Amino acid sequence: MKTAAQKIKAAQYLKIVEWSEADECFIGRCPGLFNGGIHGDDEAHVYQELCNAAEEWIAILEDSKKPFPKPTAGKTYSGKFAVRVAPALHQRAALKAASRGESLNQFVAHALAKA
């Protein structure tokens, strides 16, 4: 049986439910806490099952005395990150950005916004 403390701890982890065209169902994930996911035809049911799975995972970590991963809910982002790529890809992106009159940063930000 899950405790209130386990429910509160599980609430500290982001839960995502999205429609998957490839699978033709909703897929629920809890990145950072466990791999894998929950799937089903009803979005609300998938979310509820995802919450239950997160609470069960918290109980497993507590029972095994393993450390908890860093919480993912409410995380803020600075807007900066470093990406390592092959030198040839770096060159291609820099040249493409220059040909468009953009900085490499602008070029990559636009490309990511379209993804």
Backbone torsions as a table, in degrees:
resi	resn	phi	psi	omega
1	MET	NA	135.5	-177.8
2	LYS	-82.0	140.5	179.6
3	THR	-93.0	165.8	176.2
4	ALA	-61.2	-37.5	179.6
5	ALA	-63.8	-38.3	178.1
6	GLN	-67.5	-38.2	177.7
7	LYS	-64.4	-41.4	179.1
8	ILE	-65.9	-42.8	178.9
9	LYS	-63.1	-43.2	-179.8
10	ALA	-64.4	-30.2	179.9
11	ALA	-67.2	-13.4	179.9
12	GLN	-81.9	1.1	-178.6
13	TYR	-116.3	132.5	179.9
14	LEU	-60.7	136.8	176.6
15	LYS	-123.5	129.5	-176.2
16	ILE	-124.1	129.1	173.6
17	VAL	-122.0	123.2	-178.0
18	GLU	-134.4	151.8	173.7
19	TRP	-78.2	133.6	176.8
20	SER	-109.5	112.4	176.6
21	GLU	-62.0	-41.1	-177.6
22	ALA	-62.8	-39.9	-178.1
23	ASP	-94.3	-12.0	-177.9
24	GLU	54.8	44.6	176.2
25	CYS	-161.7	172.1	175.6
26	PHE	-83.1	140.3	177.7
27	ILE	-120.0	127.4	177.6
28	GLY	-110.3	133.7	-179.7
29	ARG	-131.9	155.5	175.6
30	CYS	-130.5	75.6	-175.0
31	PRO	-61.5	140.8	179.8
32	GLY	95.3	-30.6	-179.1
33	LEU	-96.8	-48.4	178.3
34	PHE	-151.5	155.2	176.2
35	ASN	-86.5	163.0	-179.5
36	GLY	91.2	-172.9	-177.7
37	GLY	-164.2	179.1	179.7
38	ILE	-113.4	141.2	178.9
39	HIS	-135.0	155.3	178.5
40	GLY	175.1	176.0	-176.8
41	ASP	-87.1	-18.0	-176.6
42	ASP	-111.0	116.9	-175.8
43	GLU	-57.7	-46.5	-178.2
44	ALA	-64.2	-39.8	178.9
45	HIS	-66.1	-41.2	177.9
46	VAL	-61.2	-42.2	179.3
47	TYR	-63.5	-43.5	179.5
48	GLN	-62.1	-43.7	178.1
49	GLU	-64.7	-35.2	177.7
50	LEU	-64.8	-43.7	176.7
51	CYS	-61.2	-43.5	177.7
52	ASN	-61.3	-43.2	179.5
53	ALA	-63.5	-39.5	178.6
54	ALA	-63.8	-42.8	178.7
55	GLU	-64.5	-40.0	177.8
56	GLU	-65.1	-38.3	179.5
57	TRP	-65.4	-38.8	176.4
58	ILE	-60.3	-44.5	179.0
59	ALA	-61.6	-40.4	178.7
60	ILE	-62.8	-45.1	179.3
61	LEU	-62.9	-41.4	178.4
62	GLU	-63.1	-47.2	-178.2
63	ASP	-62.8	-36.1	-178.1
64	SER	-87.0	-3.5	-179.3
65	LYS	61.5	25.9	178.0
66	LYS	-85.2	151.4	-179.9
67	PRO	-69.9	149.7	177.4
68	PHE	-82.4	141.9	173.2
69	PRO	-67.5	163.0	178.1
70	LYS	-62.7	137.7	177.3
71	PRO	-59.1	148.1	-178.1
72	THR	-114.4	-15.3	179.5
73	ALA	-75.9	139.5	177.2
74	GLY	74.0	9.6	-179.4
75	LYS	-65.9	139.2	176.2
76	THR	-104.6	155.6	-177.1
77	TYR	-124.3	141.0	-176.6
78	SER	-78.9	-21.4	-175.3
79	GLY	91.0	4.1	179.2
80	LYS	-125.2	140.1	170.9
81	PHE	-157.0	153.7	-179.7
82	ALA	-104.3	137.5	179.1
83	VAL	-124.4	129.8	176.6
84	ARG	-98.2	127.6	179.2
85	VAL	-133.2	167.2	177.2
86	ALA	-63.9	145.1	-179.9
87	PRO	-53.7	-37.1	-179.7
88	ALA	-65.7	-38.3	177.5
89	LEU	-68.7	-40.0	176.6
90	HIS	-57.9	-46.8	-180.0
91	GLN	-62.1	-47.2	-179.6
92	ARG	-59.0	-44.6	-179.3
93	ALA	-66.6	-42.1	179.7
94	ALA	-63.6	-41.8	179.2
95	LEU	-67.6	-39.9	178.4
96	LYS	-64.9	-41.7	178.1
97	ALA	-61.8	-46.1	-179.7
98	ALA	-61.8	-38.8	-180.0
99	SER	-67.4	-21.9	177.9
100	ARG	-95.6	-1.9	-178.2
101	GLY	73.8	26.2	-180.0
102	GLU	-114.3	159.2	169.9
103	SER	-76.5	162.7	176.9
104	LEU	-59.9	-40.0	179.2
105	ASN	-60.1	-47.0	179.2
106	GLN	-62.0	-43.9	-179.4
107	PHE	-58.7	-48.3	-178.5
108	VAL	-67.6	-41.2	178.5
109	ALA	-61.0	-42.1	177.3
110	HIS	-64.7	-42.3	-180.0
111	ALA	-63.2	-41.3	179.2
112	LEU	-68.1	-35.0	179.9
113	ALA	-65.8	-27.2	179.6
114	LYS	-83.2	-18.5	-175.9
115	ALA	-71.0	NA	NA
